[in-house]
Amino acid sequence: MMSAASQAERAVLEEEFKWLLKEEVHAVLKQLKDILKEASRRFSMPAGGLESQLKQENFILGSSTMDQVKGVLTLQGEALTQADINLKMPKSNQVMHFAFRDDKQWKMQQIQDARNHVNQALQLLNSRDESYHFKTGAEVNKLMDAVMMQLTRARNRLTTPATMTLPELASSGLMKMFAPPMPGDLMVNFYINLSKLCLTVYQLHVLQPNTTKNFKPAGSSVLHNPGSMFEVNNTKFEVSHVHKVECVVPWLNDTLVFFTISLQLCQQLKDKISVFSSYWNYGPF
């Protein structure tokens, strides 16, 4: 039999838990919605034909090492609309200039994917409006887990650039974006890493047939080092120089902060529910 004291304590806990499910959960959901709307706004692409209204931002590429590569990148939402790049060739010191063709844009898939995950998290939250009555802690946890999964995926898309092999890079559509066309001994790649927009330029040299006995093709990587080898169309290449330059995109930094705060809010709510659940080792809590 329960003592009167423990019965009273239990009644108090049940009242507190009901209040948590009715009031506090919705307060947290509202906070989450507000934060993620801000995150979504940072990524926002206006609907239907209004793309020109999305502001173009110019970013100057800076390097911590040498000033072999300089340039300006123009970002409009998730699209790189212009890349203007100067490359000083190490041996000759001559400067080569490349820019995107006017009719071309390069979609930054990482930004697009991150935005989609944020919007999926918002849809999950919007599926439970203020009038919705959560009946169990497990139900709240399930919603929090689903939201956290989308936010973790969104964050991972920005923090973890895709790995690529050098032949994949050589055949990527990016190589066809430039005017004048990029020469066969240069390759470039753009990617997002945290809040930075990064450009890598690879200078290549062709391996002579008599030097290819030690040929070892490089695997998949975000950044390939000098000495990496690969083969395209029966020609074997080696990377001779690598130049990495980057620029900070402030609104990407904002979104990463929003993801961190939102994930903390979800976790705090789950922790509160687990405190109650530990009082009852049975039942639907």
N, C-alpha and C positions, 0 to 999 in steps of 0.2 A: 504493500500500500504506500501511496505517496504521502509524505508529511504535508501538513497544511502550508508550511513555509515553501516547500518546493513547488506545491501546486500554485501558490500565489506568484512565485518567481516565473513559473512557466507561463502563467496567464499574461504577466507583464511582457515577457519575451514575445509571446504570440502577437500582442498588440503592436509592439515595436516592429515586428517583422511585417505585419499587415501594412503599417505606415510606410515602411521601406518600399514594399511592392507597389503601393498606391501612389505615394508622393515622390519619394526620393528617386526611384528609378526614372520617372518621367522628367524630373529636374535634370538628371544626368543626360538623358536622351536629348533634351533640348539644348544643353551645353554642347554636346557632340555635334548636333545638327548645325549649330551656329558656327562652330570651328571649321567643320568640313565644308560648309557653304563658302567660307572665306578661302579655304584651300582650292575649292573648285573654281572660284572666281579668278584665282591666280592663273589657272590653266585655261581660262574660258575661251572658247571659240564661239563667236556670235553665230546665231542660227541663220541659215539660208542666205547666201549671197552677200553677207555683210562683212566679208573677211577684211575688206579694206579698213573697216572701223577698228580692227584689232591693232593696237599700236605696234609699230616696228621699233625694235630696240637694237642699237648698235653696240657691239662689245669689242674692245681692243684686245687682241691676243697678246699676252705677255709671257715671257719665259724666264725661268729662274737661272737658266744656264747661259747660253749665248744668244745673240740677236740674229741667228741665222734665218729664223722665220719670223716675219711680222705680218700682221693682217687685221682685218676688221670683219667680224661676222655679224650678220643681221638676222635676228630671230623675231618671228611673228607667231606668237603662240607656240605650236609644236613644229613649225616649219622654219628651216633655215632658208631664207629667201635670197640671201646673197653671202658669198664668201669671197673676200678679196685678199689674196695671199701673195706675199713676196718672199722668195726663197733665195738666199745668198749661197751660191754653190761653193763648197769648201775649197776645192782646188783652185778654181779660176777666179773666185770672188765676183763673178758676174751675177747679176740679180735676175731671177726669172719671175714673171708675174702671171698669176692665174686668177680667174674669176669665174663664178657660175655664169652659164649662159642666161640671158634675160628671161627665156621662156621656161626655166627650170627652177624647181624648189626641191629641197631635200627634207623629207619628213623624219623628224626625230622620234623613232618608234618608242623609245623609253618614256618620253614625255606623254605621248598618246596613251600608252598602256597605263602609266601611273594615273592619268586623269580618269581613265575608264574605271579603274579600281576604286578611286575616290567616289565616283558617281554611283558605283554599285553599293558602296558602304552607305551612302546617303539614301539610296532606295530602300535598303534594309531598315534603316532608322525611320524613314517616312511610312513604312508599312505598319508602324505602331503609333497611332496618333494619341493625343492626351486622353481620349475617352477609352482607350484600350485598357482592359484590366488584366494584369499579369497574375496568374494564379499560383505559380510556384517559382522558387528560386532557380530551379533547373531551366525553366523557360527563359528567364532573364539571361542565365549563363549561356544558353544556346545562341541567343541573339548577340550577346557580347562576343562570343567566339567567332561568329560569322563576320561581324564587323571588323574584329581584330585581324582576321585572316585577310580581308581585302586591304586593310591599311598596311599590314606587313608586306603584302605583295606590292602595293604602291611604292612603299619605301625601298623595297629590294630592287625594284626596276631602276630607281635613281642611284642607288648605292652600288649596284653590281652591273657594270656594262657587259654586253654580250661578248663572249670570246669568239674569235674568228681565226680560221687558218689563213695563211698568206695567199694561197690560190683563191679562196673565197673572196678575199679583199680585192684581188686582181680582177675578178670577174664581177664585182659588185657594180650596181648602177651608178654609184658615186663617181666612178672613173669617167663616166660619159657626161658628167655635169658641166665640164669646164670648157671655156673658150679662152685662148687656144686650147686644143685637146692636150691632156697631160702626156708627156713623153713616156715611152715604155720603161724607162728606168726610174720612174717615180710612182709612188702610191700614197694615198692619203686615207685617213679614217677620222670620222667625227663621232664622239660619244659623250654621254653625260656621266659624270662621276660625282656623286653627292650634289653640291650646288654649282659644280663647274662644268662648263662646256669645253671639251678638250678636242684639240686637233693634233693628230700624229702624222708626220710626214716621213715616209721611208724612202731612202735612196738605195738603189739596187745596182749590182753589177752582174753581168752574165758570167757564169762559170764556164771556163774553157773545157772542152771534152776531156783533155788530159788531166784536169784537176778534180774530176767528179768522182774519183774512186772513194773518197771519204764523204760522199754526199749522204746527209741524213736530213730528210724533210722535217721541218719544225711542226709541232702539233698546233692545237688551238690555244689562243691566248688573247688577252685584251691588248697587251703591248708586247711586241716582238723585239728582241735585242739584236744589236749588230752581230753578224755571224750566222743568223738564222737563214736556213736554206729552204727553197721550195722549187717546184717545177710547174710550168704552165706551157701548154702546147709544145711539149718535147724540148723546151728550153729550161735549163737549170739556172736559178738565180741565187744570189746571196745578198742579204741586207748589209750595206756598208755603213750607212749613217741613219740614225733615228733622231728626229727632232719632235719634242712634245711641247706644245704651248697650250695655254688655257686661259679662260676668263671666268670670273664669278658672275653667276646670274642671280641677283638678289632675291627674286621671287621664288626661285627654286629653294633657296635657303629658308624662306618663310614656310613653304609647304612642308619641308622636312621637320621644322619646329612644330607645325600643326599636327603632323603625324605622331610625333613623340608625345605631345600633350594628350591627344585623343587616345592613344594606346594606354597611357597612364590612367586616364579617367575610366576606361573600360575595365582595367585590371583592378582599380580601387573598388569598383562596384562589385566585381566578382569576389574580392576579398571580404567585403562586408557580408555578402550572402554566405560565404563559407564559414564565417564566425557563427552565424545563426545555425547553419547546418550542423556544426560540430556539437551544438547543444542537443540536437535531436539526431540520434543515430539511426533513425528510421523515418518512415513517412516521406511525403513528396517534397520535402524541403531540400 
